[in-house]
Amino acid sequence: MKIKPTPTEAASLPLNQILGGDCIEVMNSLPAGSIDLIFADPPYNLQLKGDLHRPDNSKVDAVDDHWDQFSSFATYDHFTRQWLAAARRL
């Protein structure tokens, strides 16, 4: 079953734009079935003890940003399930 937005909903959708904001809130604000493509680059929850290194032994710098930090694996799993559910609805 494919869900399509109503003509009124489709007319009010932002076109050819990048929508900034909390991904779950933004996706939940859009009508179901209204998106053709979602490009996802979610946090990978790489907050490891010690430094993270690439195969060439260079240090990965950026896994300590606030948006890539979760208090537990359960919190990360909850976030992941929320954004995946919102994406699936779209």
C-alpha positions in Angstrom: 0.0 0.0 0.0 1.5 3.3 -1.1 0.6 6.4 0.9 0.3 9.7 -1.1 -0.1 13.2 0.3 -3.3 15.0 -0.4 -3.1 17.7 -3.1 -3.2 20.4 -0.3 -0.3 18.7 1.6 1.7 18.3 -1.6 1.2 22.0 -2.5 2.6 23.1 0.8 5.7 21.0 0.8 9.1 22.8 0.6 10.7 21.9 -2.7 14.3 22.0 -3.7 15.5 22.8 -0.2 17.5 21.3 2.6 15.4 21.3 5.7 17.5 22.0 8.8 16.6 21.0 12.3 16.2 17.9 14.4 15.8 15.1 11.9 13.0 13.4 13.7 11.0 16.5 14.3 11.4 17.7 10.7 10.5 14.3 9.2 7.4 14.0 11.5 6.2 17.4 10.4 6.0 16.2 6.8 3.0 14.3 5.3 3.3 10.5 5.1 4.5 9.2 1.7 5.7 12.7 0.6 9.4 12.0 0.1 11.1 10.2 -2.8 14.6 9.9 -1.3 16.2 10.3 2.1 20.0 10.5 2.4 20.9 9.5 5.9 24.2 10.1 7.6 23.4 9.3 11.2 25.7 9.4 14.2 27.6 6.2 14.4 27.9 6.2 18.2 31.7 5.9 18.1 32.4 7.4 21.5 35.0 4.9 22.4 37.5 5.0 25.2 40.8 6.3 23.9 41.4 7.5 20.4 39.8 6.1 17.2 42.3 5.4 14.4 41.9 4.6 10.7 43.6 1.6 9.1 46.5 3.9 8.1 46.9 4.7 11.8 45.8 8.4 11.4 43.5 9.7 14.2 39.8 10.2 13.5 38.9 13.6 14.8 35.1 14.2 15.2 33.6 11.4 17.1 33.4 13.5 20.3 30.9 16.1 19.0 27.8 16.5 21.1 25.5 15.1 18.3 27.5 11.9 18.3 27.3 11.3 22.1 24.7 9.1 23.7 24.4 8.2 27.4 23.9 4.5 26.6 23.5 2.0 23.9 19.8 1.9 24.8 19.5 5.7 24.2 21.3 5.3 20.8 19.1 2.4 19.8 16.0 4.5 20.7 17.2 7.4 18.7 18.0 5.1 15.7 14.5 3.5 15.9 12.8 6.9 16.0 14.6 8.3 12.9 14.1 5.1 11.0 10.4 5.0 11.8 10.0 8.6 10.7 11.9 7.9 7.4 9.8 4.8 6.7 6.6 6.8 7.2 7.8 9.3 4.6 
